[in-house]
Amino acid sequence: MDNLTQFRREPEVVAETIALASKLGLDRVIARMPQGYETQIGANLGAIPADVRQRIAIVRALAQRPAIVIFDEANTALDGPSDERLRQLLLEMKGRTTIFLVSFRPTLLKLADRTLHLYDRQLHAEPPAPETTAPPETEARVAALTPQPVVGPAPEAIVGRAVA
């Protein structure tokens, strides 16, 4: 539990952490561990699947109830069901926490409130012209879910494209 709560033991932090772990499906993984939430992992972190490690990192970040979260490809290591759980969790958080997402998967990007494109080291409201677009393997997307209302018409997502 200390790893997930970052050594905070206040009852509300522990309860929030367990709820987050459950929403991301970690509760089933943790239930199979020798001492449940109190299992010491230590140097055996490499023995834990990447999907589980990623969900642990997400729980650690969100258990502190931050006002702003930056996820840089947070769902890359997640399998389909875990990705859907994360999407559902972010949907629940929408309006309470500002979340910036960098992802190649459209599942999370669809949640965003505004779309911006990042190229030539600047943010633009429109995508880059075809001659400035990088090959697909060098593109990245950035999305943001904001709790504050957007002035004017709000696009569906904030999508940034990093162009080399």
Secondary structure, DSSP 4 states (H G I P E B T S, - for coil): -HHHHTT---HHHHHHHHHHHHHTTHHHHHHTSTTGGG---GGGGGGS-HHHHHHHHHHHHHHT--SEEEEESTTTT--HHHHHHHHHHHHHHTTTSEEEEE-S-HHHHTT-SB--EEETTEEESSPPPGGGPPPGGG---EEEE-SSPPSSPPPS--------
